């Protein structure tokens, strides 16, 4: 037996808390799109000069 035992109500509260505080899932495609847009913007500024 563990040190702390929760009834079902307590377990639900704990899982709800962890789901709320979980960091947002890292989206690789979105990150690449963001980097690509910044790169294109920088490239455009260089060609304008």
C-alpha positions in Angstrom: 0.0 0.0 0.0 1.1 3.5 -0.8 1.6 6.3 1.7 -1.4 8.2 0.4 -4.6 6.6 -0.8 -7.3 8.6 -2.6 -10.9 7.7 -3.0 -12.3 8.1 -6.6 -13.3 11.7 -5.9 -9.7 12.5 -4.8 -8.2 10.7 -7.8 -10.5 12.7 -10.2 -9.4 15.9 -8.6 -5.7 15.0 -8.9 -6.0 14.0 -12.6 -8.0 17.2 -13.3 -5.3 19.3 -11.7 -2.5 17.6 -13.7 -4.4 18.0 -17.0 -4.9 21.7 -16.4 -1.2 22.3 -15.5 0.3 20.1 -18.2 2.3 22.2 -20.7 0.9 22.7 -24.2 1.9 20.0 -26.5 4.8 20.9 -28.8 3.7 21.2 -32.4 6.7 20.6 -34.7 4.9 21.6 -37.9 3.6 24.9 -36.4 7.1 25.6 -35.1 8.7 25.0 -38.5 6.1 27.2 -40.2 6.8 30.0 -37.8 10.6 29.8 -38.4 10.0 29.7 -42.2 7.8 32.8 -42.1 10.5 34.7 -40.1 13.2 33.5 -42.5 11.2 34.7 -45.5 10.5 38.0 -43.9 14.2 38.5 -43.1 15.2 37.4 -46.7 12.7 39.9 -48.2 14.2 42.8 -46.1 17.7 41.9 -47.4 16.6 41.9 -51.0 14.8 45.3 -50.6 18.0 47.0 -49.5 
